[in-house]
Amino acid sequence: MSVLFVLLPKRGARGKVRDMSLKKSLRSFGAYVLPAVVFMTGACVLVVEVAAVRVLAPYFGSTLFTVSSVLGVVLGALSLGYFFGGRLADRKPKVSYFYWLIAVSGLAVVASGLLAEILLPLFGYMLPLSVGPLLASIFLFLVPSALLGTLSPFAVVLQQSFRPEVGVGKVSGTIFFWSTLGSISGSLLAGFALIPYFGVRSVIFLVGVVLILLGLCGLVVYRSPWPTVGRIVGIAVLLVLVWFRFDSLLTRQNYVYRQDGVYERLTVVDGTYKSRPTRFFYQDLSSSGAMHLDTGTTAYNYSHFYEAYKAFSPQADRALVLGGGAYLIPKAILAEFPASSTVDVVEIEPTLYDLAQKYFGLETDSRLHNHVTDGRRFLADSPGGYDLIFSDVYHSLYSVPSHFTTQEFYRLAESRLAPEGVFMANIIGDMSDDSLSLALSSMRTFRTVFPNSYFFAVESPEQEDAQNIIFVGYKSDRVVDFSNHAVPFVRGLSARLIDPDRFDYGKQIVLTDDFAPTDRMVAAMLRRLK
């Protein structure tokens, strides 16, 4: 008995030694792994931030309001996370809490993606263009971003406990170095690889799953209680099932094609328009092109207005189209221009040329030269000499690229025209002169560059509500008479001609690269139209 009595404490000592050895190994393991973990979570923060802009864009546009709202909400949420995460880490500096926060962050990311897909189609267009992105960002992305923000200060406290011999300055510098490096990597990865190849919805889902798995791995390694692990797994499985159920409902819709591009979600769907079978092309949720399936011709009225060039430059031989879309306008121009002509098309979304060939009847033609770049950059690099330049670079009121509305842009376009060349632009706006107006400010700006200019209302020159307005600038002093033209469409333009002198331009501004508040003007117009 005495021998046994002596041996028992020794066994306890061995057990304590084993426990201490295990704890020491885990601390050593944690010290090496923690920088990699904060690198991954930092990358996830920026992937979510970039994806958030694309989530909101179909409903509020890629405007300054949208970008500023997402940046402001995510940074504000991270600040809250830093504040409360540091306090929590001081009170409960446990590794299991750290990995629990990672897993819960992943759950919140998946949940935010689901809420965005369900709620934004129902309520997105009810919110104002100006404050709508801010409200949606707060509701969808505040919680997951705040949870992710708790991780960096928590990691500093844990790393200090793993390496007590290292100063807190060096520890915090190392942690924030790896976290920021991860954020940089996530930002580049989201824009150049993940979203263009996998789509916004899939990327958000993937980020959430990665965070959940990362958190669960840490909880298992550090022997977290199984009920905690089980609850997280159960919630994750439920969210995944709901996600895939919702995804299956989306795929049942009559999509011919649906995929995220580099700049927006691209959708091709078949339906009817004016009682005729029609194929529609959507960029985000706005229809930017339509083709009658029985004839292969363009369906929307505004896209026929390219024919106005016949009144100005009937012998046109070189054309430039800025904004390919479904390539219906370049397709029509090719059919009318002589065999010796060339048509340059500039489209910044790289997949649209292939989509147009596959779904909108665009045939391979040696006369068509496709360029994947920004239209204004192409103009700057081009030697010019175009008989016709047709600009159709935005597809709805929610996506107005301001650098295509300024005096500097119009001067650049004018300089790339041949003598007697004509510049045409499709603008969307209303003609109310009661306050600052995108259409009227654009008219005032346009006339400073093209004194010989014409403006056509696609619907009616008397209509003050928003509509497509075709701007035409003629590089000549010749006054054009449409009423006696041989082409019926051109002859009918007389009834669409807007008298620009009837408006009071006192409240309108000349748009410049320095100041072109297009987002504010669009928001004001949408308020007037309600």
C-alpha positions in Angstrom: 0.0 0.0 0.0 2.8 2.4 0.8 4.4 1.7 -2.5 1.0 2.3 -4.2 0.6 5.5 -2.2 4.0 6.7 -3.4 3.3 5.8 -7.0 -0.1 7.5 -7.3 1.3 11.0 -7.0 3.9 10.2 -9.5 1.2 9.1 -12.0 -0.5 12.4 -11.4 2.7 14.2 -12.0 3.2 12.4 -15.3 -0.4 13.3 -16.2 0.3 16.9 -15.4 3.5 16.8 -17.4 1.6 15.4 -20.4 -1.0 18.1 -20.0 1.6 20.8 -19.7 3.4 19.4 -22.7 0.2 19.4 -24.7 -0.5 23.0 -23.7 3.0 24.0 -24.6 2.7 22.3 -28.0 -0.6 24.0 -28.6 0.8 27.4 -27.7 3.8 26.9 -30.0 1.4 25.7 -32.7 -0.9 28.7 -32.1 2.0 31.2 -32.3 2.9 30.0 -35.8 -0.7 29.5 -37.1 -2.2 32.7 -35.8 -0.6 35.0 -38.4 -1.9 32.7 -41.2 -5.4 32.8 -39.6 -5.5 36.6 -39.5 -4.2 36.7 -43.1 -7.2 34.6 -44.2 -9.7 36.5 -42.2 -8.3 39.8 -43.4 -8.7 38.6 -47.0 -12.3 37.6 -46.3 -13.1 41.1 -45.0 -12.1 42.7 -48.3 -13.7 40.0 -50.5 -17.0 40.7 -48.7 -16.5 44.5 -49.1 -15.8 44.3 -52.8 -18.7 41.8 -53.3 -21.0 44.1 -51.3 -20.7 46.9 -53.9 -21.7 44.4 -56.6 -24.6 43.1 -54.5 -26.1 46.6 -54.2 -25.3 47.8 -57.8 -28.4 46.3 -59.5 -30.7 48.3 -57.2 -28.7 51.5 -56.6 -26.1 51.5 -59.3 -22.3 51.6 -59.0 -22.6 55.2 -57.8 -20.6 57.3 -55.4 -23.5 56.7 -53.0 -23.1 53.0 -53.2 -19.3 52.9 -52.9 -19.2 55.4 -50.1 -22.0 53.6 -48.2 -20.3 50.2 -48.4 -16.9 51.6 -47.4 -18.3 53.7 -44.6 -20.4 50.9 -43.1 -17.6 48.3 -43.3 -15.0 50.6 -41.8 -17.5 51.6 -39.1 -18.3 48.0 -38.4 -14.6 47.1 -38.2 -14.1 50.0 -35.7 -16.8 48.6 -33.5 -15.3 45.2 -33.8 -11.9 46.4 -32.8 -13.3 48.2 -29.8 -15.5 45.3 -28.4 -13.1 42.6 -29.6 -10.2 44.2 -27.5 -12.4 44.3 -24.4 -13.6 40.7 -24.9 -10.1 39.5 -25.4 -9.0 41.1 -22.1 -11.9 39.6 -20.2 -11.8 36.1 -21.8 -8.4 35.6 -23.5 -9.3 32.0 -24.7 -8.3 30.5 -28.0 -11.7 28.8 -28.2 -13.5 32.2 -28.1 -11.3 33.4 -31.0 -12.2 30.5 -33.2 -15.8 30.7 -32.1 -15.9 34.3 -33.4 -14.5 33.2 -36.7 -17.1 30.5 -37.1 -19.9 32.9 -36.2 -18.6 35.4 -38.6 -18.9 32.8 -41.4 -22.5 32.1 -40.4 -23.2 35.9 -40.5 -21.6 36.2 -44.0 -23.8 33.3 -45.4 -26.9 34.8 -43.7 -26.2 38.3 -45.2 -25.9 36.8 -48.7 -29.2 35.0 -48.3 -30.9 38.1 -47.0 -29.6 40.1 -49.9 -30.9 37.7 -52.4 -34.3 37.5 -50.8 -35.0 41.1 -49.6 -33.3 43.3 -52.1 -35.5 42.2 -55.0 -38.5 43.0 -52.8 -37.5 46.3 -51.2 -34.4 47.5 -53.1 -36.2 49.8 -55.6 -38.4 51.2 -52.8 -35.4 52.9 -51.2 -34.0 56.3 -52.5 -31.0 56.2 -54.7 -29.0 58.4 -52.2 -29.7 56.9 -48.8 -30.8 53.5 -50.0 -27.3 52.0 -50.3 -26.5 53.2 -46.8 -29.6 51.6 -45.2 -29.0 48.4 -47.2 -25.3 48.3 -46.2 -26.1 48.7 -42.5 -28.8 46.0 -42.6 -26.8 43.5 -44.6 -23.1 44.0 -43.8 -22.8 45.7 -40.5 -23.0 42.5 -38.3 -20.6 40.3 -40.3 -18.0 43.1 -40.7 -18.2 43.9 -37.0 -17.7 40.2 -36.0 -14.7 40.0 -38.4 -13.3 43.2 -36.8 -13.2 41.6 -33.4 -10.5 39.1 -34.6 -7.5 41.4 -34.9 -7.3 42.7 -31.3 -8.2 39.2 -30.1 -5.3 37.8 -32.1 -2.9 40.4 -30.6 -3.9 39.3 -27.0 -3.6 35.6 -27.9 -0.2 36.0 -29.6 1.1 37.9 -26.6 0.1 35.0 -24.4 1.7 32.5 -26.8 4.9 34.6 -26.9 5.1 36.5 -23.6 8.8 37.2 -24.2 8.0 39.3 -27.3 7.0 43.0 -26.8 3.4 44.0 -27.4 4.5 46.5 -30.1 6.1 43.8 -32.1 3.2 41.4 -31.6 0.5 43.9 -32.6 2.6 45.1 -35.6 3.0 41.5 -36.8 -0.7 40.7 -36.5 -1.8 43.8 -38.2 0.8 43.3 -40.9 -0.6 39.9 -41.8 -4.2 41.0 -41.5 -3.6 44.0 -43.8 -1.6 41.9 -46.3 -4.6 39.5 -46.3 -6.9 42.4 -47.0 -4.8 43.5 -49.9 -4.8 40.0 -51.3 -8.5 39.6 -50.8 -9.2 42.9 -52.6 -7.1 41.9 -55.7 -8.4 38.3 -55.6 -12.1 39.4 -55.5 -11.7 41.8 -58.5 -9.4 39.8 -60.7 -10.4 36.2 -60.1 -13.2 35.3 -57.8 -16.1 37.5 -58.9 -15.4 37.4 -62.7 -15.1 33.6 -62.7 -17.5 32.5 -59.9 -20.1 35.3 -59.5 -21.0 37.4 -56.5 -23.4 35.0 -54.9 -21.0 32.1 -55.0 -18.1 34.2 -53.7 -20.1 35.3 -50.6 -21.2 31.7 -50.0 -17.6 30.5 -50.4 -16.2 33.2 -48.0 -18.8 32.2 -45.4 -18.0 28.5 -45.7 -14.2 29.1 -45.4 -14.7 31.1 -42.2 -17.0 28.4 -40.7 -14.6 25.6 -41.5 -11.6 27.7 -40.2 -13.4 28.4 -37.0 -14.5 24.7 -36.5 -11.0 23.5 -37.1 -9.7 25.8 -34.4 -12.4 24.7 -32.0 -11.6 21.0 -32.6 -7.9 21.5 -32.2 -8.3 23.4 -29.0 -10.8 20.9 -27.5 -13.8 23.2 -27.4 -16.9 21.5 -25.9 -18.8 19.4 -28.5 -22.2 21.1 -27.9 -20.6 24.4 -29.0 -19.2 22.7 -32.2 -22.5 20.9 -32.8 -24.6 24.0 -32.6 -22.3 25.8 -35.1 -22.4 22.8 -37.5 -26.2 22.6 -37.2 -26.8 26.3 -38.0 -24.3 26.0 -40.9 -26.0 23.0 -42.3 -29.4 24.7 -42.1 -28.1 27.9 -43.8 -26.4 25.8 -46.6 -29.7 23.9 -47.2 -31.7 27.1 -47.4 -29.0 28.6 -49.7 -29.1 25.7 -52.2 -32.9 25.6 -52.0 -33.1 29.2 -52.9 -30.4 28.7 -55.6 -32.5 26.0 -57.2 -35.6 28.3 -57.3 -33.5 30.9 -59.2 -32.3 28.4 -61.7 -35.8 27.4 -62.6 -36.5 30.8 -64.1 -36.4 31.1 -67.8 -32.8 32.2 -68.2 -31.0 31.5 -71.4 -27.8 32.7 -69.8 -26.9 34.1 -66.4 -23.5 34.9 -65.0 -21.6 37.6 -63.2 -19.2 39.5 -65.5 -16.3 41.8 -64.5 -18.6 44.8 -64.0 -22.2 43.6 -63.6 -24.4 40.5 -63.7 -25.2 39.5 -67.2 -28.5 37.8 -68.1 -30.1 36.7 -71.3 -33.8 35.8 -71.2 -36.5 35.0 -73.7 -39.9 36.6 -73.6 -42.2 38.8 -75.7 -42.1 42.5 -76.6 -44.9 44.2 -78.6 -46.5 40.7 -79.0 -43.4 39.4 -80.7 -40.9 36.7 -79.5 -38.0 38.7 -78.2 -34.6 38.0 -76.5 -33.6 40.4 -73.8 -30.2 41.3 -72.5 -29.8 42.6 -69.0 -26.9 44.2 -67.3 -27.6 43.8 -63.6 -31.4 44.3 -63.5 -31.7 46.8 -66.4 -32.6 45.7 -69.9 -29.9 47.2 -72.2 -30.8 45.4 -75.4 -33.5 43.3 -77.1 -33.7 41.4 -80.3 -36.8 40.2 -82.1 -36.3 36.5 -82.6 -38.3 36.3 -85.7 -36.2 38.8 -87.6 -33.0 39.2 -85.7 -33.4 42.9 -85.6 -33.2 45.3 -82.6 -36.4 45.8 -80.7 -36.0 48.9 -78.7 -36.8 52.3 -80.3 -33.7 54.1 -79.3 -31.4 51.7 -81.0 -32.9 52.6 -84.4 -31.7 56.2 -84.0 -28.2 55.3 -85.3 -29.9 55.7 -88.7 -29.9 59.5 -88.2 -26.3 59.5 -89.6 -27.9 59.2 -93.1 -29.0 62.8 -92.8 -25.5 64.0 -91.9 -22.9 61.7 -93.4 -24.6 59.3 -95.9 -21.3 58.1 -97.3 -20.0 57.0 -93.9 -17.2 54.5 -94.2 -15.6 54.4 -90.7 -17.7 54.0 -87.6 -17.0 53.7 -83.9 -19.5 52.3 -81.3 -18.7 53.0 -77.7 -20.6 50.4 -75.6 -21.3 47.1 -77.4 -24.0 45.7 -75.1 -25.8 43.0 -77.1 -23.9 44.3 -80.3 -27.2 45.0 -82.0 -26.3 48.5 -83.2 -22.8 47.4 -84.6 -24.6 44.5 -86.2 -27.1 46.9 -87.9 -24.4 49.3 -89.0 -22.4 46.5 -90.6 -25.5 45.4 -92.6 -25.9 49.0 -94.0 -22.3 50.1 -94.5 -20.5 49.3 -97.7 -18.2 46.3 -98.0 -15.1 48.5 -97.7 -16.2 50.0 -94.3 -14.9 49.2 -90.8 -16.7 49.3 -87.5 -14.7 49.6 -84.3 -16.6 48.5 -81.1 -15.3 49.4 -77.7 -16.8 47.4 -74.8 -15.2 47.2 -71.4 -17.1 44.0 -70.3 -14.9 41.3 -71.9 -17.5 38.5 -72.3 -20.1 40.5 -74.3 -18.7 40.0 -77.7 -18.9 36.2 -77.3 -22.4 36.5 -75.8 -23.5 38.5 -78.8 -22.2 35.9 -81.2 -23.9 33.1 -79.3 -27.2 34.6 -78.4 -27.8 37.7 -80.6 -26.8 36.6 -84.1 -23.6 38.6 -84.4 -21.6 36.9 -87.2 -17.8 37.0 -87.5 -16.9 39.8 -89.8 -13.5 41.0 -90.7 -14.9 44.6 -90.9 -15.7 44.6 -87.2 -12.8 45.2 -84.8 -13.7 44.5 -81.1 -11.7 46.3 -78.4 -12.0 45.5 -74.7 -11.2 48.7 -72.9 -12.7 51.9 -71.6 -14.3 53.9 -74.4 -12.8 57.2 -73.4 -9.3 55.6 -73.1 -9.7 54.2 -76.6 -10.6 57.6 -78.0 -7.6 59.1 -76.3 -5.3 56.5 -78.0 -7.1 56.5 -81.3 -5.9 58.5 -84.4 -9.5 59.3 -85.2 -10.9 60.0 -88.6 -14.4 58.5 -87.9 -17.4 59.4 -90.0 -19.7 58.2 -87.2 -19.2 57.8 -83.5 -22.2 56.4 -81.6 -21.9 56.4 -77.8 -24.2 54.1 -75.7 -22.2 53.6 -72.6 -24.8 53.3 -69.9 -27.7 51.0 -69.8 -29.9 52.6 -67.1 -30.3 55.5 -64.7 -28.5 53.5 -62.1 -25.2 53.4 -64.1 -24.2 56.7 -65.5 -20.4 56.9 -66.0 -19.8 60.6 -65.4 -16.6 60.7 -67.5 -18.8 60.2 -70.6 -20.9 63.3 -69.8 -18.3 66.0 -69.5 -17.1 68.8 -71.8 -13.7 67.2 -72.0 -15.1 63.9 -73.3 -17.2 65.7 -76.0 -14.1 67.7 -77.0 -12.1 64.4 -77.3 -14.9 62.8 -79.4 -15.1 65.9 -81.7 -11.4 65.8 -82.3 -11.7 62.1 -83.5 -14.3 62.9 -86.1 -13.5 63.2 -89.8 -14.5 66.4 -91.5 -18.3 66.3 -91.8 -18.3 63.6 -89.2 -21.2 63.1 -86.8 -21.2 62.2 -83.1 -24.2 60.6 -81.5 -24.9 59.7 -77.8 -27.8 58.0 -76.1 -28.6 59.8 -72.9 -31.4 59.0 -70.3 -33.0 61.8 -68.5 -36.0 64.1 -68.0 -36.4 67.6 -69.4 -37.7 69.4 -66.4 -35.9 72.7 -65.9 -37.2 73.4 -62.4 -34.0 72.2 -60.9 -30.6 70.8 -61.7 -31.2 68.2 -64.5 -28.8 65.6 -66.0 -30.4 65.9 -69.5 -30.4 69.7 -69.6 -27.0 70.1 -68.1 -25.7 67.6 -70.6 -27.4 69.6 -73.4 -25.8 72.8 -72.2 -22.4 71.0 -72.0 -22.8 69.4 -75.4 -23.6 72.7 -77.2 -20.4 74.2 -75.9 -18.5 71.7 -78.1 -21.0 71.1 -80.9 -22.6 74.4 -81.9 -24.4 72.6 -84.7 -26.2 70.1 -82.6 -29.6 68.3 -82.6 -31.5 66.5 -79.9 -34.2 63.8 -80.5 -36.7 62.5 -78.0 -37.2 58.8 -78.4 -40.7 59.0 -77.0 -41.9 62.6 -77.4 -40.2 66.1 -77.3 -43.0 67.3 -75.1 -42.6 64.6 -72.4 -40.9 65.8 -69.2 -40.6 62.3 -67.7 -37.4 60.3 -68.1 -36.8 58.9 -71.6 -34.0 58.2 -74.0 -32.7 61.3 -75.7 -30.3 61.1 -78.7 -27.7 63.8 -78.8 -26.2 64.5 -82.3 -23.2 66.8 -82.9 -22.3 67.6 -86.5 -18.8 68.7 -87.3 -20.0 71.0 -90.0 -21.8 74.3 -90.4 -24.4 72.8 -92.7 -28.0 73.0 -91.3 -29.8 69.7 -91.8 -33.4 69.4 -92.9 -35.0 66.1 -92.0 -38.5 66.6 -93.3 -37.7 65.9 -97.0 -35.2 63.1 -96.6 -35.6 60.0 -98.8 -35.3 57.5 -95.8 -38.6 57.3 -94.0 -37.0 56.9 -90.5 -34.9 60.0 -91.0 -37.9 61.9 -92.4 -39.8 61.0 -89.2 -37.1 62.6 -87.0 -38.7 66.0 -87.5 -41.5 65.0 -85.1 -38.9 63.9 -82.5 -36.7 67.0 -82.7 -36.3 68.9 -79.4 -36.0 72.7 -79.5 -33.1 73.2 -77.0 -33.7 77.0 -76.8 -37.1 76.5 -75.1 -35.4 75.6 -71.8 -34.2 77.9 -69.0 -30.6 76.8 -68.4 -30.1 79.2 -65.4 -30.0 76.2 -63.0 -28.0 74.0 -65.2 -24.2 73.6 -65.2 -21.5 72.7 -67.7 -20.3 69.3 -66.7 -16.5 68.9 -66.4 -14.1 66.2 -65.3 -13.6 68.3 -62.2 -17.3 68.6 -61.4 -20.0 66.3 -62.8 -22.4 65.4 -60.1 -24.3 62.8 -62.2 -25.2 60.6 -59.2 -26.8 63.6 -57.3 -28.7 64.6 -60.5 -30.0 61.1 -61.1 -31.1 60.8 -57.5 -33.0 64.2 -57.7 -34.6 63.1 -61.0 -35.9 59.9 -59.5 -37.4 61.9 -56.6 -39.2 64.1 -59.1 -40.6 61.1 -61.0 -42.2 59.6 -57.9 
